[in-house]
């Protein structure tokens, strides 16, 4: 009996153990989906994670929950921003509390958490992701019995950023680690830190950096009163690099909202070296060998309520006296360092903040430098008092500051600038009420360093400072093959520095040679001469408005070699606007208008290009876009001119994203050589005529448009030898092609094999009921499909390839309509030109000139009618020729009847358009004469003085 009970007990325990192991895995998928669903339903954010592990054994009798790769993505107005990303979250929960009225969390561990907190000017916060209740209940529900039994919270390698656009405070923390221990089940408890530290802390107020990449260590003990939400700091100390600070006081969360503060802090050491450790350039590996002296006093306090626009009072004081430091093994010291800085707020708003730094002084060897800065009422109307005086011989810099190996510096810098007054005086244009004077000079500056590909030489810099402008009167610099000269002005530098307003200015830029391959990193190695360029995105500044009048005699960039670059560039609102930017390029001339915008992650371009005498093969080898739009360029030699408009978004290498590429253009060339194009080589093999392997075309004009991944080529004709062709079709960006050709070839150019092919086509046409009898000239229809490098060719006599016949017929109708429209446009343009000419030829003599006006107008009206009549005749004749051609191409009674109906329709349309041309010309000619007579009457009455070289015309 005992053995039986023992076996049953072991079996039960075994089953329970197996259930504890199996159940979390068996239901893991269900639990994971349910948790995701509930979180996304309850939060105004997208919550996701890659895995969820539930264990009943790891911390038995507690439950362990681990979540992998947890992410929280914001919704509007922070749409797509990451609020939190945590590599692993481990939570330990008291198992017994799951069957009680509440539940207890004992431990939390976060591995590599990344928290990105943002607070916008409209006071929207990205951490506010819990939606408010839809309706308020009449009786509040009983609060859930949620108890924290936390013994520890552990952070490992955390990153935290807090960007506050309301108080202009920006904090970035990297490498935060530590353990925080306490018993949060008690109403009053003490929270202690263990091994807490930050690898990098950066703090910025507005555009002014306060701390940069500072290492932090923390020893803190905080008493937490959870009944009154009051937190008291006692005997706490933290280090900013080598500067220890002691702080104590309280922070509370009162019932009325906001945060109450009452604490103070002070430096625990009074030596100057501790302060120097906060300077990033000073805090290096050999900092402990730095020789220094001088005293430091640093203290501050915060007292008051932070709520809404209300801020607490605070004060910060920093004093350095008789400071000195010298690097080991260097002959000179930085001495006579004095800093006296005070920041205070005695009110409750930012407008009560006062900054007073009456002196910052030091001697860099034998080079004295002194500055001051003060500011009041920063919100309502900033008052500033700032100055910078001093000189620096760069050749002596290596005597008191260690330079990198191989670095050389020479030259002289000198500053004598100061400004004082209310910025509102500048806004009102009351420049006499604001004092600003001085300037900045540099002479003979030369820098050599390992990270510079060539020595940098600043031959001369001269700038002046006035209430109106910062004037750059002379700037001349050289680096490698490049030289640059700049002059111009900036209009509102103080407003930009103090209030972040738009920085505007105008500059004249000149360079006789600008070699960007030497100036940009790795460009000579990454851009071989025989490959298309691969660029990187250049962001256009957003808070500037500059006008650049550019003149560059020679510009090298990748495989491009430009000359005589001239034009205006306007930089505004993250956009570069190009206005008539002209240059010599690819053996010809290029004029460029348009814009380059970097508002979004992908830059946008919208350009119009006019080019002349471009080497088409060089353009194909230089630009990937040309390869996409015109893959035939690999087989073409020509000098081309034309126009191109293009809109697109660019990728990170400044290559167009093909799905966004759209535009249109035209090309013309007097001579084009096409050699060994795969489609034409295949055609030559199919028709047994080697002349297609190498074509010489003359006076070529083609128009095209492109969008949605395809280039559409309008129908165009060309001659090669005594043969002609009409071509139209499409090329896809993925190199698919679809073209039709109507060839017209003299029969005498057919050899024996070509004649055999022709006889075969005639026989096949006869089988289809087409009676074709080739004459002295043979017409062939060609359909080209497949890919650029592997084309598929179909050849037939007219009527044999249905889609070729239909497309050519449609193109013929379109060409007739185009001719009619162009003829009408020519007549209208002629009328306008004649009207303008008539207006420009009015004589100074009244009666004689009035009669002359009428006679000339009548002559011009007669010419307009004659020219309109000739244009109408051309339209009619072209329509009849096209109708006859359609009839000749048709075979069989049905095809002929259809061709006759199509031809009649073309003739009727041409007659209607021709009559319209004649009618419009007659109306305009009559109006021309009538206006001339009215104008003559005005001249006779003396109401209108005749002008030299004017004739009457249409008003």
Helices and strands as residue ranges (DSSP letters): H 2-26, H 28-42, E 45-48, E 51-59, E 62-74, E 82-94, G 95-99, E 102-119, E 145-164, E 169-181, E 188-205, E 208-219, E 221-225, E 230-240, E 243-252, E 259-267, H 272-276, G 287-289, E 291-306, E 313-326, E 334-345, G 350-352, E 353-364, E 367-376, E 383-393, G 394-399, E 408-422, H 423-427, G 431-433, E 435-448, E 456-465, E 470-479, E 482-490, H 493-499, E 503-511, E 514-515, H 516-519, H 523-526, E 544-557, E 560-572, E 575-585, E 588-597, E 604-615, H 616-622, H 624-629, G 631-635, E 636-649, G 658-660, E 662-675, H 678-687, G 690-692, E 694-707, E 710-720, E 723-732, E 737-746, G 747-749, H 752-767, E 777-786, E 791-797, H 802-839, H 846-889, H 893-941
